[in-house]
Amino acid sequence: MHDITDIERRGVPGVFVASSVFVDAAQQQGEALGFQPPRVFVEHPIQDRTDDEMRTIAEKAVETLVERLTAG
């Protein structure tokens, strides 16, 4: 959350991406930082996934990522 906050404050559009187990933590961290960036949550867990599994997760998320990144 700190990274995306810093990136956005520098004028570079971004989207916060994390696995679904971090929804509540991201909300709380955003509130503490005073910034609620666009977010996309993917299925959990990520660790120990094969390359093919990670591609599938990314393919499922990419449309939403682009939408959040380009939303005005």
ROBANU-352980 format. One line per field, with one value per atom (N, C-alpha, C, O, CB): residue number from 0; residue in three letters; atom name; z, y, x. Coordinates in nm, 2 decimals. Glycine has a CB too. Layout:
N
num	c(NUM/...) $
residuo	c(Ala/...) $
atomo	c(CA/...) $
z	c(Z/...) $
y	c(Y/...) $
x	c(X/...) $
//
This chain:
72
num	c(0/0/0/0/0/1/1/1/1/1/2/2/2/2/2/3/3/3/3/3/4/4/4/4/4/5/5/5/5/5/6/6/6/6/6/7/7/7/7/7/8/8/8/8/8/9/9/9/9/9/10/10/10/10/10/11/11/11/11/11/12/12/12/12/12/13/13/13/13/13/14/14/14/14/14/15/15/15/15/15/16/16/16/16/16/17/17/17/17/17/18/18/18/18/18/19/19/19/19/19/20/20/20/20/20/21/21/21/21/21/22/22/22/22/22/23/23/23/23/23/24/24/24/24/24/25/25/25/25/25/26/26/26/26/26/27/27/27/27/27/28/28/28/28/28/29/29/29/29/29/30/30/30/30/30/31/31/31/31/31/32/32/32/32/32/33/33/33/33/33/34/34/34/34/34/35/35/35/35/35/36/36/36/36/36/37/37/37/37/37/38/38/38/38/38/39/39/39/39/39/40/40/40/40/40/41/41/41/41/41/42/42/42/42/42/43/43/43/43/43/44/44/44/44/44/45/45/45/45/45/46/46/46/46/46/47/47/47/47/47/48/48/48/48/48/49/49/49/49/49/50/50/50/50/50/51/51/51/51/51/52/52/52/52/52/53/53/53/53/53/54/54/54/54/54/55/55/55/55/55/56/56/56/56/56/57/57/57/57/57/58/58/58/58/58/59/59/59/59/59/60/60/60/60/60/61/61/61/61/61/62/62/62/62/62/63/63/63/63/63/64/64/64/64/64/65/65/65/65/65/66/66/66/66/66/67/67/67/67/67/68/68/68/68/68/69/69/69/69/69/70/70/70/70/70/71/71/71/71/71) $
residuo	c(Met/Met/Met/Met/Met/His/His/His/His/His/Asp/Asp/Asp/Asp/Asp/Ile/Ile/Ile/Ile/Ile/Thr/Thr/Thr/Thr/Thr/Asp/Asp/Asp/Asp/Asp/Ile/Ile/Ile/Ile/Ile/Glu/Glu/Glu/Glu/Glu/Arg/Arg/Arg/Arg/Arg/Arg/Arg/Arg/Arg/Arg/Gly/Gly/Gly/Gly/Gly/Val/Val/Val/Val/Val/Pro/Pro/Pro/Pro/Pro/Gly/Gly/Gly/Gly/Gly/Val/Val/Val/Val/Val/Phe/Phe/Phe/Phe/Phe/Val/Val/Val/Val/Val/Ala/Ala/Ala/Ala/Ala/Ser/Ser/Ser/Ser/Ser/Ser/Ser/Ser/Ser/Ser/Val/Val/Val/Val/Val/Phe/Phe/Phe/Phe/Phe/Val/Val/Val/Val/Val/Asp/Asp/Asp/Asp/Asp/Ala/Ala/Ala/Ala/Ala/Ala/Ala/Ala/Ala/Ala/Gln/Gln/Gln/Gln/Gln/Gln/Gln/Gln/Gln/Gln/Gln/Gln/Gln/Gln/Gln/Gly/Gly/Gly/Gly/Gly/Glu/Glu/Glu/Glu/Glu/Ala/Ala/Ala/Ala/Ala/Leu/Leu/Leu/Leu/Leu/Gly/Gly/Gly/Gly/Gly/Phe/Phe/Phe/Phe/Phe/Gln/Gln/Gln/Gln/Gln/Pro/Pro/Pro/Pro/Pro/Pro/Pro/Pro/Pro/Pro/Arg/Arg/Arg/Arg/Arg/Val/Val/Val/Val/Val/Phe/Phe/Phe/Phe/Phe/Val/Val/Val/Val/Val/Glu/Glu/Glu/Glu/Glu/His/His/His/His/His/Pro/Pro/Pro/Pro/Pro/Ile/Ile/Ile/Ile/Ile/Gln/Gln/Gln/Gln/Gln/Asp/Asp/Asp/Asp/Asp/Arg/Arg/Arg/Arg/Arg/Thr/Thr/Thr/Thr/Thr/Asp/Asp/Asp/Asp/Asp/Asp/Asp/Asp/Asp/Asp/Glu/Glu/Glu/Glu/Glu/Met/Met/Met/Met/Met/Arg/Arg/Arg/Arg/Arg/Thr/Thr/Thr/Thr/Thr/Ile/Ile/Ile/Ile/Ile/Ala/Ala/Ala/Ala/Ala/Glu/Glu/Glu/Glu/Glu/Lys/Lys/Lys/Lys/Lys/Ala/Ala/Ala/Ala/Ala/Val/Val/Val/Val/Val/Glu/Glu/Glu/Glu/Glu/Thr/Thr/Thr/Thr/Thr/Leu/Leu/Leu/Leu/Leu/Val/Val/Val/Val/Val/Glu/Glu/Glu/Glu/Glu/Arg/Arg/Arg/Arg/Arg/Leu/Leu/Leu/Leu/Leu/Thr/Thr/Thr/Thr/Thr/Ala/Ala/Ala/Ala/Ala/Gly/Gly/Gly/Gly/Gly) $
atomo	c(N/CA/C/O/CB/N/CA/C/O/CB/N/CA/C/O/CB/N/CA/C/O/CB/N/CA/C/O/CB/N/CA/C/O/CB/N/CA/C/O/CB/N/CA/C/O/CB/N/CA/C/O/CB/N/CA/C/O/CB/N/CA/C/O/CB/N/CA/C/O/CB/N/CA/C/O/CB/N/CA/C/O/CB/N/CA/C/O/CB/N/CA/C/O/CB/N/CA/C/O/CB/N/CA/C/O/CB/N/CA/C/O/CB/N/CA/C/O/CB/N/CA/C/O/CB/N/CA/C/O/CB/N/CA/C/O/CB/N/CA/C/O/CB/N/CA/C/O/CB/N/CA/C/O/CB/N/CA/C/O/CB/N/CA/C/O/CB/N/CA/C/O/CB/N/CA/C/O/CB/N/CA/C/O/CB/N/CA/C/O/CB/N/CA/C/O/CB/N/CA/C/O/CB/N/CA/C/O/CB/N/CA/C/O/CB/N/CA/C/O/CB/N/CA/C/O/CB/N/CA/C/O/CB/N/CA/C/O/CB/N/CA/C/O/CB/N/CA/C/O/CB/N/CA/C/O/CB/N/CA/C/O/CB/N/CA/C/O/CB/N/CA/C/O/CB/N/CA/C/O/CB/N/CA/C/O/CB/N/CA/C/O/CB/N/CA/C/O/CB/N/CA/C/O/CB/N/CA/C/O/CB/N/CA/C/O/CB/N/CA/C/O/CB/N/CA/C/O/CB/N/CA/C/O/CB/N/CA/C/O/CB/N/CA/C/O/CB/N/CA/C/O/CB/N/CA/C/O/CB/N/CA/C/O/CB/N/CA/C/O/CB/N/CA/C/O/CB/N/CA/C/O/CB/N/CA/C/O/CB/N/CA/C/O/CB/N/CA/C/O/CB/N/CA/C/O/CB/N/CA/C/O/CB/N/CA/C/O/CB/N/CA/C/O/CB/N/CA/C/O/CB) $
z	c(0.00/0.00/0.00/-0.07/0.12/0.07/0.07/-0.06/-0.10/0.17/-0.14/-0.27/-0.37/-0.43/-0.33/-0.37/-0.46/-0.42/-0.51/-0.47/-0.29/-0.25/-0.30/-0.34/-0.09/-0.28/-0.33/-0.48/-0.53/-0.28/-0.55/-0.70/-0.74/-0.83/-0.76/-0.68/-0.72/-0.69/-0.76/-0.65/-0.57/-0.53/-0.62/-0.63/-0.39/-0.69/-0.79/-0.93/-1.02/-0.80/-0.94/-1.06/-1.16/-1.27/-1.13/-1.11/-1.20/-1.16/-1.05/-1.18/-1.26/-1.22/-1.19/-1.25/-1.34/-1.09/-1.05/-0.99/-0.96/-0.96/-0.97/-0.91/-0.81/-0.84/-1.02/-0.69/-0.58/-0.61/-0.64/-0.44/-0.61/-0.64/-0.52/-0.48/-0.77/-0.47/-0.36/-0.37/-0.44/-0.22/-0.30/-0.29/-0.19/-0.11/-0.25/-0.21/-0.15/0.01/0.07/-0.19/0.06/0.21/0.27/0.39/0.25/0.18/0.23/0.21/0.22/0.16/0.18/0.16/0.28/0.27/0.13/0.40/0.52/0.56/0.59/0.64/0.54/0.58/0.48/0.53/0.57/0.35/0.26/0.29/0.28/0.12/0.33/0.37/0.49/0.49/0.40/0.59/0.71/0.68/0.73/0.82/0.60/0.57/0.49/0.51/0.49/0.39/0.32/0.40/0.38/0.21/0.50/0.59/0.67/0.69/0.69/0.72/0.80/0.72/0.77/0.85/0.59/0.50/0.44/0.38/0.39/0.46/0.40/0.25/0.18/0.44/0.20/0.05/0.02/0.08/-0.01/-0.07/-0.11/-0.26/-0.34/-0.08/-0.30/-0.44/-0.50/-0.43/-0.47/-0.64/-0.70/-0.66/-0.65/-0.85/-0.65/-0.60/-0.69/-0.74/-0.46/-0.70/-0.76/-0.66/-0.63/-0.91/-0.63/-0.54/-0.62/-0.69/-0.41/-0.62/-0.69/-0.59/-0.47/-0.77/-0.64/-0.55/-0.47/-0.51/-0.63/-0.35/-0.26/-0.24/-0.25/-0.12/-0.22/-0.20/-0.34/-0.44/-0.11/-0.34/-0.45/-0.45/-0.55/-0.47/-0.33/-0.32/-0.36/-0.35/-0.17/-0.41/-0.45/-0.58/-0.60/-0.34/-0.65/-0.77/-0.88/-0.88/-0.80/-0.98/-1.10/-1.19/-1.17/-1.17/-1.29/-1.38/-1.46/-1.48/-1.48/-1.49/-1.56/-1.47/-1.52/-1.61/-1.35/-1.25/-1.24/-1.23/-1.12/-1.23/-1.22/-1.35/-1.34/-1.19/-1.46/-1.59/-1.59/-1.63/-1.71/-1.54/-1.53/-1.44/-1.47/-1.49/-1.32/-1.23/-1.29/-1.28/-1.10/-1.36/-1.42/-1.54/-1.55/-1.48/-1.62/-1.72/-1.67/-1.73/-1.81/-1.56/-1.50/-1.45/-1.44/-1.38/-1.41/-1.34/-1.44/-1.41/-1.24/-1.56/-1.64/-1.69/-1.69/-1.76/-1.72/-1.76/-1.65/-1.68/-1.81/-1.53/-1.42/-1.39/-1.36/-1.29/-1.40/-1.38/-1.47/-1.43/-1.39/-1.60/-1.70/-1.67/-1.68/-1.84/-1.64/-1.61/-1.49/-1.50/-1.57/-1.39/-1.27/-1.30/-1.25/-1.15/-1.38/-1.41/-1.50/-1.49/-1.48/-1.59/-1.68/-1.64/-1.71/-1.81/-1.53/-1.48/-1.44/-1.38/-1.36/-1.47/-1.44/-1.31/-1.26/-1.53) $
y	c(-0.12/0.00/0.13/0.22/0.00/0.12/0.24/0.27/0.39/0.22/0.16/0.19/0.25/0.35/0.05/0.20/0.26/0.40/0.48/0.17/0.42/0.56/0.65/0.76/0.56/0.61/0.70/0.72/0.83/0.63/0.61/0.62/0.71/0.80/0.48/0.70/0.79/0.93/1.02/0.74/0.96/1.10/1.16/1.28/1.10/1.08/1.13/1.15/1.20/1.03/1.12/1.15/1.03/1.05/1.27/0.92/0.80/0.71/0.67/0.72/0.69/0.61/0.47/0.41/0.61/0.41/0.28/0.21/0.27/0.27/0.08/0.00/-0.09/-0.15/-0.09/-0.10/-0.18/-0.32/-0.34/-0.13/-0.42/-0.56/-0.65/-0.64/-0.61/-0.73/-0.82/-0.94/-0.94/-0.75/-1.04/-1.16/-1.13/-1.04/-1.29/-1.20/-1.17/-1.18/-1.12/-1.27/-1.24/-1.25/-1.11/-1.09/-1.35/-1.02/-0.89/-0.78/-0.66/-0.85/-0.81/-0.71/-0.61/-0.49/-0.77/-0.67/-0.59/-0.51/-0.40/-0.68/-0.58/-0.51/-0.39/-0.29/-0.61/-0.41/-0.30/-0.18/-0.07/-0.35/-0.21/-0.11/-0.03/0.10/-0.16/-0.10/-0.03/0.04/0.16/-0.14/-0.01/0.06/0.19/0.29/-0.03/0.17/0.29/0.40/0.52/0.25/0.36/0.46/0.53/0.65/0.40/0.45/0.50/0.60/0.70/0.39/0.57/0.66/0.77/0.87/0.57/0.77/0.87/0.87/0.97/1.01/0.75/0.73/0.59/0.49/0.74/0.59/0.47/0.45/0.49/0.47/0.39/0.37/0.27/0.19/0.33/0.27/0.16/0.03/0.02/0.18/-0.08/-0.21/-0.32/-0.32/-0.23/-0.42/-0.55/-0.66/-0.66/-0.57/-0.75/-0.86/-0.99/-1.01/-0.87/-1.07/-1.20/-1.31/-1.29/-1.21/-1.43/-1.55/-1.57/-1.55/-1.67/-1.63/-1.66/-1.81/-1.88/-1.59/-1.87/-1.81/-1.80/-1.86/-1.90/-1.72/-1.69/-1.78/-1.84/-1.54/-1.79/-1.86/-2.01/-2.06/-1.86/-2.06/-2.20/-2.23/-2.35/-2.29/-2.13/-2.15/-2.17/-2.13/-2.02/-2.25/-2.28/-2.16/-2.07/-2.41/-2.15/-2.04/-2.04/-1.93/-2.05/-2.16/-2.16/-2.12/-2.05/-2.31/-2.15/-2.10/-1.95/-1.89/-2.17/-1.90/-1.75/-1.68/-1.58/-1.72/-1.74/-1.68/-1.68/-1.58/-1.76/-1.79/-1.79/-1.69/-1.62/-1.93/-1.67/-1.57/-1.43/-1.34/-1.57/-1.40/-1.27/-1.25/-1.14/-1.27/-1.35/-1.34/-1.30/-1.23/-1.47/-1.36/-1.33/-1.18/-1.12/-1.43/-1.13/-1.00/-0.88/-0.77/-1.00/-0.91/-0.80/-0.71/-0.59/-0.86/-0.75/-0.66/-0.57/-0.45/-0.74/-0.62/-0.53/-0.44/-0.32/-0.62/-0.48/-0.39/-0.28/-0.16/-0.47/-0.30/-0.20/-0.10/0.02/-0.26/-0.16/-0.07/0.02/0.14/-0.16/-0.03/0.05/0.15/0.26/-0.04/0.11/0.20/0.32/0.43/0.13/0.30/0.40/0.47/0.57/0.34/0.43/0.50/0.64/0.67/0.42/0.73/0.87/0.91/1.02/0.96) $
x	c(0.08/0.00/0.09/0.05/-0.09/0.20/0.28/0.34/0.35/0.40/0.38/0.43/0.33/0.37/0.48/0.21/0.11/0.08/0.05/-0.01/0.08/0.05/0.16/0.13/0.04/0.28/0.40/0.39/0.41/0.53/0.37/0.36/0.25/0.27/0.34/0.13/0.02/0.05/0.02/-0.11/0.11/0.14/0.25/0.26/0.19/0.32/0.42/0.36/0.42/0.54/0.23/0.15/0.15/0.11/0.21/0.19/0.19/0.07/0.06/0.33/-0.02/-0.14/-0.10/-0.01/-0.24/-0.17/-0.14/-0.26/-0.36/-0.02/-0.25/-0.35/-0.29/-0.19/-0.43/-0.35/-0.30/-0.35/-0.47/-0.35/-0.26/-0.29/-0.25/-0.13/-0.23/-0.34/-0.30/-0.40/-0.50/-0.31/-0.36/-0.45/-0.57/-0.56/-0.38/-0.68/-0.80/-0.80/-0.88/-0.91/-0.70/-0.69/-0.66/-0.67/-0.59/-0.61/-0.56/-0.66/-0.63/-0.44/-0.79/-0.89/-0.90/-0.89/-1.03/-0.93/-0.94/-0.82/-0.83/-0.99/-0.70/-0.58/-0.55/-0.51/-0.46/-0.59/-0.57/-0.66/-0.62/-0.59/-0.78/-0.87/-0.82/-0.82/-1.01/-0.78/-0.73/-0.60/-0.58/-0.70/-0.51/-0.39/-0.42/-0.36/-0.29/-0.51/-0.55/-0.61/-0.58/-0.65/-0.69/-0.75/-0.64/-0.64/-0.85/-0.54/-0.43/-0.34/-0.29/-0.34/-0.33/-0.25/-0.33/-0.27/-0.19/-0.46/-0.54/-0.55/-0.57/-0.49/-0.54/-0.54/-0.61/-0.57/-0.40/-0.70/-0.77/-0.75/-0.83/-0.92/-0.64/-0.61/-0.71/-0.77/-0.47/-0.72/-0.79/-0.73/-0.61/-0.80/-0.81/-0.76/-0.81/-0.92/-0.79/-0.73/-0.78/-0.72/-0.61/-0.73/-0.81/-0.77/-0.79/-0.89/-0.86/-0.68/-0.68/-0.69/-0.69/-0.55/-0.71/-0.73/-0.61/-0.50/-0.77/-0.63/-0.53/-0.52/-0.62/-0.56/-0.41/-0.28/-0.21/-0.24/-0.19/-0.10/-0.02/0.11/0.15/0.02/0.16/0.29/0.27/0.16/0.34/0.37/0.38/0.29/0.26/0.34/0.25/0.17/0.27/0.38/0.08/0.23/0.31/0.30/0.21/0.26/0.39/0.38/0.25/0.19/0.50/0.20/0.07/-0.04/-0.13/0.04/-0.04/-0.15/-0.14/-0.24/-0.13/-0.02/0.00/-0.05/-0.11/0.14/-0.03/-0.08/-0.23/-0.29/-0.03/-0.29/-0.44/-0.49/-0.59/-0.48/-0.43/-0.47/-0.46/-0.55/-0.39/-0.35/-0.32/-0.43/-0.48/-0.18/-0.45/-0.55/-0.69/-0.76/-0.55/-0.72/-0.85/-0.86/-0.97/-0.88/-0.75/-0.74/-0.72/-0.75/-0.64/-0.66/-0.61/-0.72/-0.69/-0.54/-0.83/-0.94/-0.98/-0.99/-1.06/-0.99/-1.03/-0.91/-0.94/-1.06/-0.79/-0.68/-0.68/-0.66/-0.55/-0.70/-0.70/-0.82/-0.80/-0.72/-0.94/-1.05/-1.02/-1.05/-1.18/-0.96/-0.93/-0.82/-0.82/-0.89/-0.73/-0.62/-0.66/-0.61/-0.51/-0.76/-0.80/-0.93/-0.97/-0.83/-0.99/-1.11/-1.08/-0.98/-1.18/-1.17/-1.14/-1.18/-1.17/-1.21) $
//
